[in-house]
Amino acid sequence: MKFFAFALALGVLAFAAQPGAPASAASDGQTIFVTKCAACHQATGLGSGPYPPLAGNTDVTAADTSTIVATVLNGRSGPIQVNGTTFSGAMPAWQDQLTNDDIAAVLSYVRSAW
């Protein structure tokens, strides 16, 4: 089931990230980001304290979205290097709290916001 959710989110993300995607996907993604993600990653995407930035983060902007999708679905803990700085905050798993459409929308927003 986890693989199916991952594959579906990846497919939806690929579609939603395409030019001409409906504006509502970006709007919903922004709302989800503000309510679920901005406390750690900040509204600017620059991160804070132990939480890494999303802006300028190659895991976020990579053509292969599998790492960022897996991180949102399954969470992540332990040290992570972003732009030469090590961060140690824990990312919660969102697979049981967000739908695949929500995950696709928030990741589309994050990948295009900064």
C-alpha positions in Angstrom: 0.0 0.0 0.0 2.9 2.4 0.8 4.3 1.8 -2.6 1.0 2.6 -4.2 0.6 5.8 -2.3 4.2 6.8 -3.2 3.7 6.0 -6.9 0.4 7.9 -7.0 1.8 10.9 -5.2 4.8 10.9 -7.6 2.5 10.7 -10.6 0.2 13.5 -9.3 3.2 15.6 -8.4 4.7 15.2 -11.9 1.4 16.3 -13.4 0.7 19.1 -11.0 4.2 20.5 -11.5 3.7 20.9 -15.2 3.1 24.4 -16.7 -0.6 25.0 -17.1 -1.6 23.0 -14.1 -4.7 24.3 -12.3 -4.1 27.2 -10.0 -6.2 25.5 -7.3 -3.4 22.9 -6.8 -0.9 25.7 -6.0 -3.4 27.5 -3.7 -4.2 24.3 -1.8 -0.5 23.5 -1.6 0.2 26.9 -0.1 -2.5 26.5 2.5 -1.2 23.1 3.5 2.3 24.4 3.7 1.3 27.3 5.9 -0.7 25.1 8.3 1.5 22.0 8.3 5.1 22.9 7.3 5.8 26.6 7.9 6.3 26.3 11.7 9.6 24.5 11.0 10.5 25.4 7.4 9.3 29.0 7.8 6.9 30.8 5.4 10.0 31.9 3.4 11.2 28.3 3.0 14.5 29.3 4.7 14.1 26.9 7.6 15.0 27.7 11.2 17.2 26.1 13.9 17.5 22.4 13.3 15.1 22.4 10.3 16.6 22.7 6.9 15.6 25.2 4.2 13.5 24.2 1.4 14.5 27.2 -0.7 17.6 26.3 -2.6 17.5 22.7 -1.4 18.5 20.3 -4.2 16.4 17.5 -2.7 13.4 19.8 -3.3 14.3 20.9 -6.8 15.7 17.7 -8.2 14.2 16.3 -11.4 13.8 13.0 -9.6 11.2 13.7 -7.0 11.4 10.3 -5.2 13.5 11.7 -2.3 11.2 14.6 -1.4 8.0 12.4 -1.9 9.5 9.7 0.4 10.5 12.3 3.0 7.0 13.7 3.2 5.3 10.3 3.2 7.6 8.6 5.6 9.3 11.4 7.5 13.0 11.7 8.1 15.4 11.9 11.1 19.1 12.2 11.7 21.5 14.6 10.2 20.9 16.1 6.8 23.3 18.3 4.8 21.7 21.2 2.8 23.9 23.8 1.1 26.9 22.8 3.2 25.1 23.0 6.6 24.1 20.1 8.7 20.6 20.1 10.2 19.2 17.6 12.8 15.5 18.3 13.0 13.0 15.4 12.7 10.5 15.5 9.9 7.2 13.7 10.8 5.6 11.2 8.4 2.5 12.7 6.7 1.2 9.7 4.9 -1.5 9.1 7.5 -2.5 12.7 7.8 -2.5 14.0 4.2 -4.1 12.6 1.1 -2.1 11.9 -2.0 -3.6 14.9 -3.6 -2.6 17.0 -0.6 1.0 15.7 -0.8 1.1 16.4 -4.5 -0.3 19.9 -4.0 2.1 20.9 -1.2 5.1 19.5 -3.0 4.1 21.3 -6.2 3.9 24.5 -4.2 7.2 24.0 -2.4 9.0 23.2 -5.7 7.8 26.4 -7.3 7.5 28.9 -4.4 11.1 29.9 -4.1 
